């Protein structure tokens, strides 16, 4: 029986370079092929993170977004092109990704994330990516992932700045521990396309590490990126004993 029976010859060639990474190998790639990652939001963060998850061989990728791209999105939402204006973002993204890797399953869900459907949307996921632009939805993701004990990778951006952390329920603080109250939000805020690209590639790296169990994820740490100064800082963060979302775990 072949050691790589679950990977086709084309997959062994496609993923050859990443399988050379210590702790990855053929077995790690087979684990990735069996994984399911749910990307919440296919905008500035969701587009690049989806690209790297897709080309890396995540077996089942779920893309969720209720919006349609407009011209002002195109400076950062790189899976949406001029011809896609007015099309569902989830569908637009899937069309491009399937051309990058036809060996994976990509599911496009053009719907709004709500309190009523969030638990169904994340159930069965290996990892969830928080690529949203508002904390109300992020708190829903936090609640559902905490309930099912599914790890998720959070990122947020503004202008030339961003933040990143990995939530592993029961092993570190949840999003409510870090942000017990939602920060003040603007419907329209400044952003350079390169900023979400930086944070999204780090989100993808965290997701791969979580699936494969390699490296040290950002659990209990908040990474702060300042693109103007080109600096990365790490803040240690702790669980809150009275957190309404995760104190019961």
Secondary structure, DSSP 8 states (H G I E B T S, - for coil): --TTTTS-HHHHHHTHHHHTSTTTHHHHHHHHHT-EEEEE--SHHHHHHHHHHHHTT-SEEEEE---B--GGGTTT-TT--GGGTTSBHHHHHHHHHHHH-TTSEEEEE-----TTTHHHHHTT-SEEEE--S-HHHHHHHHHHHHHHT-EEEEEEEEBTEEEEEEE-BTTB--HHHH-SS-----SS--B-HHHHHHHHHHHHHHHHHHHHT-S---TTEEEEEETTTTEEEEEE----TT-TTTTT-
